[in-house]
Amino acid sequence: DAKTTQPNSMESNEEEPVHLPCNHSTISGADSIYWYRQLPSQGPEYVIHGLTSNVNNRMVSLTIAEDRKSSTLILHHATLRDAAVYYCILRDHSGTDGAAAVQYLRGGEKEGI
């Protein structure tokens, strides 16, 4: 079974980049790395995914290690609206999900925590 591990929580300052790491050392060649986030009182929403190479969109970047055993979700300009639970999930081409890791992102003050 593919497993992912993440820190339990991260804190950030407004408008600064946040790096959310995910370790998935048991990844197989068919697994893609998916990130979801869940805002309070809402269902999970898709953020980004990748297979072997780094991926970017307007809001975030996904960097994947060369050996694919870890990845990092980067929120370029985190704000309080980004405070959520972030999930890193491995999904193979058949649509089967591995175990999900969970990471809480708490917003902080501009001056630091």
C-alpha positions as CSV (number, residue, x, y, z in Angstrom):
1,D,0.0,0.0,0.0
2,A,1.3,3.4,-0.9
3,K,1.6,5.7,2.1
4,T,2.2,9.4,2.4
5,T,3.4,11.3,5.5
6,Q,3.3,15.0,6.2
7,P,3.9,17.3,9.2
8,N,0.8,17.6,11.3
9,S,0.7,21.4,10.9
10,M,2.4,24.4,9.4
11,E,2.2,28.1,10.2
12,S,2.7,30.9,7.8
13,N,2.9,34.7,7.6
14,E,0.6,36.6,5.2
15,E,1.8,37.0,1.6
16,E,4.8,34.7,2.1
17,P,5.4,31.5,0.3
18,V,4.5,28.3,2.2
19,H,6.1,24.9,1.5
20,L,4.0,21.9,2.4
21,P,6.2,18.7,2.2
22,C,4.9,15.2,1.6
23,N,7.0,12.0,1.9
24,H,5.8,9.1,-0.2
25,S,8.8,6.7,-0.2
26,T,6.7,3.7,-1.3
27,I,5.5,5.4,-4.5
28,S,5.2,3.1,-7.5
29,G,5.8,4.0,-11.2
30,A,2.1,4.2,-11.9
31,D,1.2,6.6,-9.0
32,S,0.5,10.2,-9.5
33,I,0.8,12.7,-6.6
34,Y,-2.5,14.6,-5.9
35,W,-3.0,17.5,-3.5
36,Y,-6.4,18.5,-2.1
37,R,-7.4,21.0,0.4
38,Q,-10.4,21.3,2.7
39,L,-11.7,24.6,4.0
40,P,-13.7,24.7,7.2
41,S,-17.3,23.4,6.8
42,Q,-16.6,22.4,3.1
43,G,-15.7,19.2,1.2
44,P,-12.2,18.6,-0.2
45,E,-11.3,20.4,-3.4
46,Y,-8.6,19.5,-5.9
47,V,-5.5,21.7,-5.9
48,I,-2.9,20.1,-8.3
49,H,-1.4,16.8,-9.3
50,G,1.8,15.5,-11.0
51,L,3.4,12.3,-12.1
52,T,7.2,12.9,-12.6
53,S,7.8,16.5,-13.3
54,N,7.1,19.8,-11.5
55,V,3.7,21.4,-12.2
56,N,2.6,25.0,-11.8
57,N,-0.7,26.8,-11.9
58,R,-1.8,30.4,-11.0
59,M,-2.0,29.6,-7.3
60,V,0.5,26.9,-6.5
61,S,3.4,24.8,-7.6
62,L,4.1,21.1,-7.1
63,T,7.8,20.2,-7.0
64,I,8.5,16.4,-7.2
65,A,11.9,15.0,-6.2
66,E,13.9,13.3,-8.9
67,D,13.4,9.9,-7.2
68,R,9.7,10.7,-6.7
69,K,9.9,9.7,-3.0
70,S,8.8,13.2,-1.9
71,S,7.1,16.3,-3.1
72,T,6.3,19.8,-2.0
73,L,3.2,21.9,-2.5
74,I,4.2,25.6,-2.7
75,L,1.6,28.3,-2.0
76,H,3.2,31.3,-3.6
77,H,1.4,34.1,-1.6
78,A,-0.4,32.5,1.4
79,T,-3.2,34.4,2.9
80,L,-5.7,33.7,5.7
81,R,-8.0,32.3,3.0
82,D,-5.5,29.5,2.5
83,A,-5.8,28.3,6.1
84,A,-7.1,24.7,5.5
85,V,-6.4,21.0,5.8
86,Y,-4.2,19.9,2.9
87,Y,-4.1,16.3,1.7
88,C,-1.4,14.6,-0.2
89,I,-2.6,11.4,-1.9
90,L,-1.1,8.9,-4.3
91,R,-3.4,7.7,-7.0
92,D,-2.6,5.1,-9.6
93,H,-3.8,5.0,-13.1
94,S,-6.6,2.7,-12.2
95,G,-8.1,5.3,-9.9
96,T,-7.1,3.5,-6.7
97,D,-6.1,5.8,-3.8
98,G,-3.3,5.1,-1.4
99,A,-3.4,6.3,2.2
100,A,-3.8,10.0,2.5
101,A,-1.7,12.2,4.7
102,V,-3.2,15.3,6.3
103,Q,-1.6,18.7,6.9
104,Y,-3.1,21.7,8.6
105,L,-2.1,25.2,7.6
106,R,-2.8,27.9,10.1
107,G,-2.6,31.6,9.0
108,G,-0.4,33.8,11.1
109,E,0.3,37.5,11.6
110,K,2.3,39.6,9.2
111,E,5.0,40.2,11.8
112,G,5.5,36.5,12.6
113,I,4.2,34.1,15.2
